Every structure is written in C-alpha cells, then in structure tokens.
C-alpha cells in the first residue's frame, strides 16, 4: 500500500471503536490522518493511539470533510443519518451496523469469502452480523468444494454483542448474585450472569427473532445463494466477548470428515482446534483476543449420510466486527478502491 488515507472512526468510544483503534495500529494501516467521532456526550474525551492522546469530537455536518474512509460502529440509526452524509462529502463508509446490510446496492463483505463484492461499492460497504461472519468464514471453504444444501445453526452469543455496557452489566450481576443480592438489568431484559435466554431481538410472525433472520438473509447474500436453506436459533449466554456456534451442514453427497479437516486446515481465517483424547475443542476463553475463527469437533452427522457437524468459536468484537471492517479497508486500499 503506497498511499495513505484520512480515516474517521464513528463510534470511537464503544467496544468496537476501541478495537478498531488497536487494529489500525497493530496492522499498520496506512494513515495520513485519524479522526475520532462519537456522540456529544463523549466529546472531549481522549483515546490513546500509538503513544498519543487523540481527542474525541462530536459528529457534525462537517465531520467528513477531507476524510477518505469512515469506519462506522455507532448503531443502525446513527449510520442511517451519517453514512449518506459521509458519502456525499466524498468518503467511503464501512458500516458495522445492520442499516445497509440487505440493501441490494450495498455490498455485504467477508474478505475471506467474497472479496470481489467490495469493488461494487457505491460509497457504502456493510459489515455482516458477527454470528454470520464467524460462520461463513468457517463453512465457505467447504461450500466451494461441495455446495451446501442446508445449514442448521445454534449460536451461543456473548454479552459483547450488546456492547461494552452489557459486558459490565454481566460482571456486576455476577458479583451481586454471589453476594446474595438481586442483579440489576438494563442492557438486557433478564439477568445474564449464571443464566441464558433466547436472543431478545424482536420476533417475526413465525417466531424467528431478528438476530436469527440476519443469519438467514445475510448468509444467502454473501454466498450469492438466494435459495440456500438456513435456519438458526440464537441464544445469549454468560460469556464476555466470544461467540460460539453449533453448525450442522447438509450436502448433496457425503463429505469425508478427513477431507473437511484437510480443507479447513489450509483455509484463511480458520484455525483447527481438536484434541479428541483430551476432549478439547474451541472455547470462548481461547478465542478471545484472537483473529482466526476456531473450528473443531468436526464429525459425521449420524442422523444423515450427507450431514456434518462442527463447533466454532470466534471473538465477536474482533473478527465478528472490528477486524472484518479493517480487513475490508485493507482490501480497498490494496486495490485503490477507497474512492468514489
């Protein structure tokens, strides 16, 4: 990358914003300038970056002047307001919210899966939902060898998916419960510490929640397979920041488990974690802070000759959000696509 870019982070004070800062430094993204944007209540704060303290500024009408790239992670309603303004000012936006994911004019990109889609942007590129990113990274290499007919997935989603405040709430709830007190709930409708519950996003008329339908619709769009059969059950569990997923895949013909392991061992963004003698497989505690999606417990589905089972874990804040966005930015920079 010979060029350098003027970058703004929208939602810089959130959990994903903090990770974006860390990744831009760690991966040495070519920066000419870095601007930190947030809501008015966060204005005046400073955040550390490469040994400096950078000011956080309230997002405003002129915030995107002289900005090439916006990494947005401030929620859907915020993105709907500011992303078009950023594009109008001449910036390309990589948006981590759900605001534009299913817009037919907006690419939905996982760099290990459909990097070519990024070139089709008209100013905005959408980052998929965290659970979708983690799953597609793990199963796309298999889909390329033998197309998947059906996906059945159950997710075990950490508190981090609801933000930094939710993570702190779980910690406080655990302390309260251990002290015999009644845990307080604000970020979630029910106590999550020492508990779990089906994902609390809104339900549709056939009983699927919004989070589950994100996995269905987004996977189809990323795979460019509108008729792919996908069903999901999403559950919130008392883990701080790494999601887990139990995935059942159905193929047209049997798929050798040995072949599956061989493929995944050589796939980008994937790390095999399997110690069958020790019964040791991917765990959230091991995935936390890691870039790859951990995949293991790969086995034949004994109920179906063409079925496979696998278990995955991935850092929701990192690959499930910030890292995927930075990888998209790197992809754009490498191909000189950070322009309208």
Buried (B, 14 or more C-beta within 10 A) or exposed (E): EEEEBBBBBBBBBBBBBBBBBBBBBEEEBBBEEBBBBBBEEBBEBEBEBEEEEBEBBEBEEEBBEEBBBBBBBBBBEBBEEBBBBBBEBBBBBBBBBBBBBBEEEBBBBBBBBBBEBBEEBEBBBBBBBBBBBBBBBBBBBBBEEBEBBBBBBBBBBBBBBBBBEBBBBBEBBBEBBEEEEEBEEEBBEEBBBEBEEEBBBEBEEEEBBBBBBBBBBBBBBBBEBEEBEBBBBBBBBBBBBBBBBBBBBBBEEBBEBEEBBEBBEEBEBBBBBBEEEEEEBBBBEBBBEBBBBBBBBBBBBEEBEBBBBBBBBBBBBBBBBBBBBBBBBBBBBEEEBBEE
